[in-house]
Amino acid sequence: MTKLFSSLLLACTMSLHLTAQHAEVQRKTDSLLQALNTQRIFSGSIACYKNKELVCSATADHLSNGSGVYKVGSVTKVYTAIIIYQLIEKGLLQLDTKLSQFFPNLPHADKITIQQMLGHTSGLYNITEWESYYGTRTKQYSRQEFIDIVRKQKPEFKPGKDCTYSNTNFILLGYIAEDLTKKPFAQLIDEQIAQPASLTSTYFETSGVPHPKRESSYLYDGEKWFPDVDSDASLPHAAGALVSTPKDLCATFHALFNHQLISDSAMRVMQKLNDRSTGHGIFKGQFNKKTSWMHSGRIDEFSAVVLTIPEDSLHLAIVTNGTYVEINDIIIHVLSAYYNKPFVFKTPEQTAAVSQPATSIYTGLYRAKLFGFIPLGKMLVTEAGAHCLFLEEGDGSCVAQKSLLIRKDATTFYSSEAEATVTFESNAKGIVKRCFFRTSGITIKCKKLR
């Protein structure tokens, strides 16, 4: 047998193996998403590629308008980081450039560097922690209004002294990129990433500018789905205003990890960790003892995750516009199928058909304290769908993000998002006086105020 013939035979055998492997991954992915779609507990799309070869793709579309493109939230930060590294390679910016060169009036601006902003070690106040953030999501904010909000807030820590995720970092990086290039960020996304990576359905939303049709997001109340607020693009900006598809997200990561978008030296900076997982525009993970690099995102009720396992040139992305399923479990399901590893998909917690006492007795405002004496703030409990409740931070004066509590028994509710149980306690007259929030071995006592 000649060497050439042996090589051809080996290549053919590998191709048949990959095809069979991919077919099984596709079958298992189809089966899962069809079941979730039938149960109406997940709406979204998933795609997996080895290099540029499709491994599997599937969609659950009971909440879809047919467009197939979704907001991807903080996955935008990967794209923003790419643009910043490109500007550094062009000599327009440096990793040690100070924020004060662009925004001198922000706290510690003379000490905060571009690298610290990329790696979430700047200490800048996170805009999504602002009490009015969720309640004003539909408002169009100017750059100056955003700067004024951040300027008035206390920094989380001194630059370089800690590592805490902050959307503010990447919004500012987007502004800096616009100032240096004299181009709107949407144009930078298109010219510097979408076109080079051959993306067909990725764009950056801009307030007041018409865009192609995309999906809308939905909130689940334990019984039905309701349209959620559609955030204006001006506040999330370069931290969260990207729209894309699983196919395009995978194509971006393929181009990124094949050094088609930034250099090898920039990639090393991107992957330099500030803690166990936080890089400079990307996060480190692991599956099956293999290193992965990823980013997730959430905006309104949209969620997205994109990851790559460089060792195997495997890229996986998932986007959703409404889910009562843990996205991480879907990711593990697909990766387990690909690597032929056992995995039992968790069936979401179901609401117990307990109607007494009525959920209305648990609604109201509570004050939370850790260990019974460390104040953690207030939380509001309101009614949701049948046998369910909503929990949100604050006193209700500002609109806040809602977490669903499903009923497990007469007094106990469960939050899959927080992986926590909430148990309510009443006095002898049946009047609710407190509740206990339990998660990760910690119990938080909450006194009912009204």
Summary of the structure (lengths in Angstrom):
residues: 450
radius of gyration: 23.5
end to end distance: 84.5
largest distance: 89.6
contacts: 1472
relative contact order: 0.13
helix: 32%
strand: 27%
